[in-house]
Amino acid sequence: MALNIQTLKTRALTAIIFVVIMLAGLLYNYWSFFILFSIIHFGCWVEYQKLMGLIDKDYNNISAFHKYAIMLCGYGFMLWNVDEKMQPFGIPMSEIGRWIVVVIAVILPVKEIVLSKKNNVKVLGFSVLGLAYISLAWGLMISLRNDGLAFKGSTLFFDFGMITPIILIASIWINDTMAYIVGSLIGKTPLTKISPKKTWEGTVGGAILAVVVVTLVCYFMNDKSFDKNVFKIAGIAAIAAIIGTLGDLFESKLKRIANVKDSGNFMPGHGGFLDRFDSLLLATPFVWLFLWLL
């Protein structure tokens, strides 16, 4: 197949812009981090609702109140996890988020099940799944920004805050890259029919190399807290690689059921929000749980 130079240029330019925006949002300050994942949260929800509508036609008939209330409920959970010091109007954002979740969690089921003439339990179930799939992940991502691993002795000059999200996202990017390289070089055994291009060799090799690379990078940062955090760093990288791959497969399964190639087209040549963050969506709650249990 002939190489399409225009398509290649579009993909490359889109990828560069994406990386720049992600790094700016992640590294600038707390607000840029929060705004970045707020945009990602709503972008994922829009695509998720479209996928559910393709998977089950009944979901296309949800009311506008249901459609936007469930998104707002998920966003309330994100606000709930914001640092209590963030009080732009003198009221903690976490308190606002808590009330949003409580109010919608009461009103939406009453409206959709008790007061509705139709049996909306199934479509409400799809929306609850969306909360678990999307909003839980991004709410806990905000929590990881508040707590987790602090590299206080680092020579870096950015406002990393707690560096856990950076390690998590870097681990997923490195795993994806290494899995592709290893799979291209020695991959022979298909991993699953859901994603025919993935191989066992690439998946295992990518996971091992992700753990090694992330741990070595943290070591060479010469941070004073490395020794006591080395197990956590390796654990985050391992979870990102393993659970992140499952997240990729889960989203691929949803797209296969919906019979679409991409979840959206916000990134020309690269797909939509769910396509870009499928691994992170599933890995984030497990990393949060891992650190909480330690």
Secondary structure, DSSP 8 states (H G I E B T S, - for coil): ----HHHHHHHHHHHHHHHHHHHHHHHS-HHHHHHHHHHHHHHHHHHHHHHHHHH-GGGGG--HHHHHHHHHHHHHHHHHTS-TT--TTSS-HHHHHHHHHHHHHHHHHIIIIIS-SS--HHHHHHHHHHIIIIIHHHHHHHHHHHSS---TT----S--SSSHHHHHHHHHHHHHHHHHHHHHHH--SEEETTEEEEEHHHHHHHHHHHHHHHHHHHHHTT-TTHHHHHHHHHHHHHHHHHHHHHHHHHHHHHHHHHT-S-S--SBTTTB-HHHHHHHHHHHHHHHHHHHHH-
